[in-house]
Amino acid sequence: MHWSLDDIGSLIFVNSNILAAAATAAVNGAAVATESDWTNNNSPGQNFRYLSGVLVLGVLGPSGAPSSFSVAGKLLTSSYGVTNWQDLPNAAIQPITAPGQASVNVQLGASLGFVRAVVTPSFVGGTSPAIPIAATIILGGNNAY
């Protein structure tokens, strides 16, 4: 058997980027490196660049009895993982309007070195509506060097 068939964990990186029990407005995830900085004196084999990924968004039913809701999610990218975040091209999920999950496959060629998820719920009506949300980033295609 090929080693990759029983060791998928060595081929991907999974980051539970957002876990919010009661989101009422936009929630930003933490920065996740999509490549190493070769100037940090990494030894050969410790440098990496992920080439693709998946953003997975899950939502449960909202509280506060809104008549409807929508949850949008996307990946942002930044050079330093702190400021100047911008949309990563083709990395937005179609809004979710019922409890469930959705995902989008992304190419990381346009990544500036870091990504993070941002998830934005919106509600119609209700009394202080909120919604449990989770966003996971899965990175793959590690081009280690």
C-alpha positions in Angstrom: 0.0 0.0 0.0 1.2 3.5 -0.8 2.1 5.5 2.4 -0.2 8.3 1.5 -3.3 6.0 1.6 -3.0 5.5 5.3 -1.5 8.9 6.3 -3.8 11.6 4.9 -2.9 13.8 7.9 0.6 14.2 6.5 -0.8 15.7 3.3 -3.2 18.3 4.7 -3.4 20.9 7.4 -6.8 21.5 9.2 -7.5 24.7 11.1 -10.8 25.2 13.0 -10.7 28.9 12.2 -14.0 30.1 13.7 -16.1 28.6 16.4 -18.8 31.1 17.6 -21.7 29.9 19.8 -23.8 33.0 19.1 -22.7 35.2 16.2 -24.6 38.4 15.7 -22.2 40.2 13.3 -19.1 39.4 11.2 -16.6 37.1 12.9 -13.0 37.1 11.8 -10.8 34.0 12.2 -7.2 33.9 13.1 -4.4 34.1 10.5 -3.2 30.8 9.0 0.1 30.7 7.1 -0.1 29.3 3.6 3.6 29.4 3.1 6.8 29.7 5.3 9.1 32.6 5.2 12.4 31.2 3.8 14.3 34.1 5.6 13.6 32.5 9.0 16.5 30.1 8.7 14.3 27.1 8.2 16.2 23.9 7.3 15.5 22.2 4.0 12.2 20.4 4.2 10.8 22.9 6.8 9.7 25.4 4.1 6.3 25.0 2.7 3.7 26.4 0.4 0.1 25.1 0.3 -1.3 25.2 -3.3 -5.0 24.6 -2.6 -7.5 24.4 0.1 -11.2 24.2 1.1 -13.2 26.5 3.3 -16.0 24.7 5.1 -18.8 26.6 6.8 -21.4 25.1 9.1 -24.4 26.7 10.8 -27.1 25.6 13.2 -30.5 27.1 13.7 -30.6 30.7 15.0 -31.9 31.9 18.3 -34.1 34.9 18.7 -36.8 33.8 16.3 -35.8 35.7 13.1 -38.1 35.2 10.1 -35.1 34.4 8.0 -31.3 34.4 8.1 -28.3 34.2 5.8 -24.7 33.4 6.6 -21.9 34.3 4.1 -18.3 33.1 4.4 -15.1 33.8 2.5 -11.3 33.7 2.8 -9.2 36.8 3.1 -5.5 37.0 2.4 -2.7 39.2 3.8 1.1 39.5 3.5 1.8 39.6 7.2 -1.3 38.1 8.7 -2.1 41.2 10.7 -3.4 44.0 8.6 -4.3 44.9 5.0 -6.6 41.9 4.5 -8.2 41.5 1.1 -10.6 39.0 -0.6 -8.9 35.9 -1.9 -10.2 35.5 -5.5 -12.9 32.8 -5.9 -12.9 31.9 -2.2 -16.5 32.8 -1.2 -19.2 30.4 -0.2 -22.7 30.8 -1.4 -24.7 32.1 1.5 -26.4 29.5 3.7 -30.0 30.1 4.5 -30.9 27.0 6.5 -29.1 24.9 9.1 -26.4 22.9 7.4 -23.0 23.3 5.8 -21.4 24.5 2.5 -17.8 24.5 1.2 -15.7 26.0 -1.6 -12.5 24.7 -3.1 -9.9 27.4 -3.4 -6.6 27.8 -5.3 -4.0 29.5 -3.2 -1.8 30.9 -6.0 -3.1 34.4 -5.2 -2.5 34.0 -1.4 -0.2 36.7 0.0 1.1 34.3 2.6 -1.7 34.1 5.1 -5.4 33.4 5.0 -8.3 33.7 7.4 -12.0 33.1 7.3 -14.6 35.8 7.8 -18.2 34.8 8.4 -21.1 37.3 8.3 -24.6 36.4 9.5 -27.6 38.6 8.6 -31.1 38.3 10.0 -34.6 39.5 9.2 -36.7 40.2 12.3 -36.5 38.5 15.6 -35.4 39.6 19.1 -31.6 39.8 19.4 -31.1 37.0 16.9 -27.8 35.0 17.0 -26.5 31.9 15.3 -23.9 29.2 16.1 -21.3 29.1 13.3 -18.1 27.2 12.6 -15.6 27.7 9.8 -12.8 25.3 9.0 -9.9 25.8 6.6 -8.3 22.8 5.1 -5.0 23.3 3.3 -3.4 20.8 0.9 -1.0 20.3 -1.9 1.9 21.1 0.4 4.9 21.9 -1.8 7.6 21.4 0.9 11.1 22.4 0.0 
